[in-house]
């Protein structure tokens, strides 16, 4: 799982700027599980595009698990079977 990066995307302070309740749904799935699912999806050939593991790594490097201090109504869904 990627380590926590410094805030700066403008999302963290959003719940504190309004009275709205924001739910953040986070699928807590290990990268290897995601990559296996990606390999299966790519092999099925039912999509117009496929994503390589290198592209997955590059894209997922921008994501991080949410922190409790971000004030989201956090919903974490663990990987099935964990």
N, C-alpha and C positions, 0 to 999 in steps of 0.2 A: 504494500500500500504506500502511495507517495507520502512524503513527509509534509507537514504543514508549511505552507508558503505565507509570506507576508501578505496581509490584506492590502487592498489597493484597487480592487475591481469595482468598488462602489456598492457591492451587494450587502456587505456586512452591516453597515449602519442603517440600511433601509427600514427594518422594523422599528427602529427607535425614532425615525422621522415622521411616523404616522401612527395612528391608533389601529391600523389594520393588522390582522393576524395573518402571518405568512407561514404556510406549511412548506417544508423542504423535505422532499422524499429522496432518500439516499439509498441506492441499492449497494449494500456492503458485500461485494463479490470480489474475490481475489482475481488478480490479473490473469493467472493461468486458467481459471475457469472461463473468463471472458474470451481468452484467446482460443480455447478449445471450441467454444460456441461459435466464434468467428470462423474458425477453420471449417466447422460443419456447415455453417451458412454459406461460406464461399464455395464449398464442394457441391452443395445442392444446386447452385447455379440459378437460383430463382430471383436474383437481384441484378439490376443493370450494372452494378459495380461491385467490386470486392475490395476489401481492405487488407493490406499486408500486416504482418506482425510489427514491422518497423513503423508503419503508419499508425497502428494502434498505440504503440509505445510513445510516439511523438504527440498524438492527440491526448492520450490519457495523462501525459506529464503535466498538462495544464489543469488537471482536476485534483481536488484534495477533499478529504472528508470534512464535513462541517464541524465547527467547534461549538460547544454549549454556549460560549459567551457571545455568539452571533445573534442570539435572541430569536431564532427561528422556532416554530412549532415543528420539531424534528421528528421525522418518521424514518427509522432505519430498518431496512429489510435485509436480513442476512441471506447468504447464498443457501439454497436448498441443500439439506443434508449436513449443515454445519451446526 
